[in-house]
Amino acid sequence: MGRLEFILKSPWWKRLTSKYVLATMFFAFWMLFIDRSSVLIQFELDSRLQALEDGINFYKKELKQTENQIEALSSDPEKLERFAREKFWMHRPGEKIILVAPLKHEK
């Protein structure tokens, strides 16, 4: 009796090849890998969702920092003038602005 014949006559082989077990395995394979709501697609959607939530948290922090900066600038006119001069190169009438590029240090 060869090895293949031994396997084919085994009671386990008969159980594994019954139509119920085969239908269940096919259904499980279909649901895990082929269906629209498969496990692989769910992992991909979860990673997209996590990236979007990270973006939301980042922009919430940026919004909070900007609100704090607006509050600080609106309460102090000197800070507002300094901010306008540094960010938007604003100047008073008759003033000249000279931009100086920083030196690059080679290492």
Residue pairs with C-beta under 8 A, 6 or more apart in sequence:
7 13
15 21
31 37
31 38
32 38
32 39
33 39
33 40
72 79
73 79
73 80
73 83
74 80
84 90
85 91
89 97
89 99
91 97
